[in-house]
Amino acid sequence: MTGIQTKYGTPISRLGFGAMQFGRTADVGNAKEMFETCVAAGINHFDTAYSYNGGASESMLGQILGSNVDDLIIGTKAPNDRPATSGNLYAALDESRKRLGVDGVDIYYLHRFDAETPLEETFSTLAKMQSQGLIRYIGVSNFAAWQIMKAQAVCKAIGTQIDVCQPMYNLVKRQVEVEILPACADQDIAVSPFSPLGGGLLTGKYAKGAEGRLQDDKTYAARYGQPWMHEVARDLATLSQRLGIAATTLAVAWVARHPAVTSALIAGRNVDQLQPSLDAMGLDLSEDSYAEISQLSPKPTPATDRSEET
């Protein structure tokens, strides 16, 4: 697996922190407290994006990074609302570096696949940024497996490679197990999945009548609205009670346990909400527990669609 590490050579942490809520539901006080709590727990990987909250996420993270940035891994993403041309990528990276207060970023992701801009232009630009010391690792997010492989072929032709992939992955979103995770393992690409809690579904709070993004956000409602997904969340809550471990902790630890996963991203709006996810840093699921959790949701069929071969 790709050895993603800080400038000081410290390996990337088992969990990373996603700052998508910075400047949205988390103010600077809560953001600083979560950052410090994560660092104290051993997390050295922090993720944001140019487009998160109109740039507020990058700016707020930049305010609280402090002087130890060289022993952290900071990832951000190019804009997802414009073509990934050389000019657009350079302009966006310059703005991201200013917001973050850094000379360069450790991981620079394409936030989505751009079918309009030639891959040669996009990845030659990223390779040039690497040679200039503006970025250290090339990442892709929300790419299908065939898109990863197509881009990787371009990268290898120009003497670089995709280093990190950031897909969605959780107990009710397991499609990545079919091709994305095997492709990344084959290509020595680190994997940093987001949304291990399924928009909060797997915390069990909705089964208790709580409200949140699944009611307030049409995107999340569509993504996690199928009845069987809610049944999985209820079953996980039942297992949580039997094991005496929070459902949130189990859900995060399950994602992190997959052998192809390098650094699973957790998030929150304050430390109290974050803590059960953070507790997964110290939870190594046994093979039996991992298998028991895996059986709570349907395993996706293989890419060949030969269900008899699973």
Secondary structure, DSSP 8 states (H G I E B T S, - for coil): ----B-TT--B--SEEEE-TTBTTTB-HHHHHHHHHHHHHTT--EEE--TTGGGGHHHHHHHHH-TT-GGGSEEEEE--SSS---HHHHHHHHHHHHHHHT-S-EEEEEESS--SSS-HHHHHHHHHHHHHTTSEEEEEEES--HHHHHHHHHHHHHTT----EEE-B-BTTB-GGGTTHHHHHHHTT-EE--B-TTTTTGGGTTGGGT--SHHHH-HHHHHHT--HHHHHHHHHHHHHHHHHTS-HHHHHHHHHHHSTT-S-EEE--SSHHHHHHHHGGGG----HHHHHHHHTTS-----TT--GGG-
